[in-house]
Amino acid sequence: MSSFSDHYSSIASRYASYRPSYPPALFAWLASVAPDRRCAWDCGTGSGQAAVPLADHFAHVVATDPSAAQLKHAASHTGLHYAAMSAERSALAAGSASVVTVAQALHWFDQPAFFAEARRVLVARGVLAVWSYGLLRLHEPTLDDIVRRFHGETVGPYWPPERRLVDESYASLELPFDHIEAPPFSMHAEWTLDHFVGYLSTWSAVQRARTATGMDPIPEVVESLRAAWTPDGEARRLDWPLTLHAGRV
């Protein structure tokens, strides 16, 4: 197995519990543009946030990630099989997948090697779809300002360099496949403050800040958020910008 940037194995349980879900319409659209619905490969699956809804539309889903710790916490589904392997060198047979998906993970890959592997694994006219989501909005100026400052200043110096592609909304990304025009998709959740703080604690920059400084940046931001999150304990709507790129072999 090739080396990989492992930012989440140590917090695999929290990642599985606190990461947001993707819109069901996205997976229905993927099924509609696939040449068939026999098999999908979800690469860099983490704890299966994309693999599980894919399994609602495809007869068989192979979900892979190099982190065995994350796969240990992945959700199960009929027809869904998890395996620890790299994106760039999988054990999938050539021409075996109708769709290959990468959700919030492409920036960690060796992209040329992965694109070659996706081309090998996809069937004729198979589809590669990759997406990411950036900084969320809480639709309350004080809260949004706290989150922006935490993201850009408090833990800003600790974001891995690969994360720049996400902050750019994948603007510089070009897939070496025939472009497929995708409709816009929205991504949102209704979370309490405690759940939101759990999500913040899964950011890769937070893990790196803790390691580099020996201090946890979360308690200070929680104090600021709690003062503005009124009434305390109430769920609030969160929205993330979702960027999708898709191409066909």
N, C-alpha and C positions, 0 to 999 in steps of 0.2 A: 504494500500500500504506500502511495506517495505521501510526503509530508503535507501538512495543511495547517492553516491558521486556526488554532483551536481556542476560541474565546468563550465557549459555552459549556464544555463538558463539566466544569466544576459547579455550574448552576443549572444542570439539566432539568432538575425537577421544577425549579422556578420558571425556567423558559417554557416548559410544557404547560404550566398553569397560567402564565400571565401574558403570553403573546396574543395579539389580536387575531381574529378570524378573517378569512377572505370572503368576498361576496359570492353567494351561490350562483349568481348570474354569470360570473366569470367561467365557472366550470361547465355550465350549460353551453356557453359560447364555444369553449374549447371542444366539447363533444360535437358541436354542430359543424366545425371546420375540419375535424379529423377525417381521414379517409375511411376509417372504420373505428369501432369501439372495442376492439379486442384487448389491447394492452397499452398502458401508459407507464412511463418511467418518470418518477418525481425525484429529481437529483438535488442533493443537498437538503434533504427533507427535514432535518432537525428532528422535531418530535411529531412530525406528520401533519402540520397545519394545512398543507395543500393536498397531501396524499389521501386523507380521509374523504374529503368532498370529491376528489377525482374518482374514488372507488364507487361513488354513486352513479357514475356515468360509463365506466369502463369495466369490462368483465374481469380484467386482471390488472393490478397496479403493483409495480415494483418500486419501492421507495428506498433510496440509498443515502447514506451519510457516512463519512469517515469516523464520526464520533459514536462509538458504541454506547457511551453514557447517555447521549441524547436518545438514541434508539430504544434504550431500556425504558424510557418514559413515554414512548410514542403510543398514541391511541390505536386500537385495533379496529378492523372493519373486514367484512366478508370480501374475499378476493384480493386483500391487501397483504403484501409480503415485504418485510423490511430486511435489509442486508447492509452490513458495514463494508463500504467500498468507496473509492475515490471517484470524483466526477470525471477525471481525465482518463481513467483506465478501469472500466467496469467489467463485470463478468457477463453482461447481457449479450445475447447472440446478435449477430449482424441482421439487420432487417427485422427486428422483433417488436419494435414499439411504434404505435401509430402517432403518439404524442410524447414529447419530452418537455417537462416543465421544470422551471427553476424559480422558486419563490424566495425573494429576499436573500439570495445566496450567490448569485453570479459574480459579484465583486470579490468573492474569496477565491475564485477559481483561476487556474491558468487558462485563460479564455481560448486562445488558439487551439490548445490541446483538447479542451472540452468540446469546442465546436466540431473538431474532427471526429471525436468520439460520438457526439450526437448524430452526425451525418452517417456514421457507420451503423448505429443502432436503429435509426429510423427506417421505416418502410418507405417505398416510393410514394412521394407526395405527403409524407409524414410532416408533422408540425412541431416546431420548437417554439415554446412560449416562455418568456422570462419576464418577471416583474419585480418591482420594489416599491417600498413606501417610505416617505420622508418624515419630516418633523410634523407631529400632530397639531391640531388646533382644538382648543377647548371653548372657543367662542366667548371668552370673557377676557377683556384686555389685561387685567392684572395677572390672571393665571397664565395666559399665553406669554406674557413678558417674563414671568418667573421661569417658565419652561425654556424659553429661548436663551435666557442668560445661563441657565444650568447647562443646556446643550452646547452653547457656543463659548462660554467663559469658564465655568467651573470645571467641566470635564472636557471642554473643547480641545485642549492640548493632548488629550489621551486617546482621541479617536484613531484607530488604525488607518494608515494611509489608503488602504483599499476602500475605505468607507466613503472616500471622496466621490466615487461614482454614484452612490446613493444620494448624496447631497446635491449632485448635479441632476437628479431625477433621470439618470441614465441617458442624459442628452447626447453624450459623445459616443454612445454605444451603437455599433452597426453589426447586425447579424449577417453572416455570410450565406444567407438563404433568400429566396424570393419573398419579398415583403408581403405581409398580410395586414390589411387595414383592420384595426380592432376598434370596437366601440368603446366609449369611456365607461369606466367602472368606478363606483364610489365605495369607500371602505370606512365603516364607522362602528362604534361600540357605545354601550351605556355602562359606565364603570363608577364604582365608589372611589373615594380617595385612596383607601387601602389597596384596592386592586390596581389603581394607577401607579401607586408607589412601587408595587410589586413589579409592574412593567418597567418602570425606570431602572429598577435594580438589575434588570437583565441586559441593559445596554453594555456593549463591549467596552466603551470608554469608561464606564463605572468600574468594571473589573480591572482595567488597566490603571485607573487612578488609585484604586485600593492597593494594588501591588506596588506601584511606584512611590506612593506617599506613606503607606502604612496607616492611612486614615480612610474612613468611609464618608463619602460626600453626601450620602442619602439623608441622614438625620437633619442637616441644616436646610435642605430644600423642602423636606417634609414640614418643617416648622413654618416656612414661608407659605407653602401651599395651604396648610390647614387654616391659616389666618384668613385666606381669601376664598376658601372652598366652603361656601355657605348655602344652605344649612349643612353643618357637619354630618356626614353619614349618607347624604343624598347622592344618588347616581347622577352623573353628568354625561352629556353626549361628547364624544371625541370623534374627530374626523382626521383621516390621513390621506394625503395625496397619493394615488396609486398610478404608477407608470407601467405600461405593458408594451413589450415588443414581441412580435410574432413573425415567423417566417416558415416557408415551406420548402422541402427538399425538391 
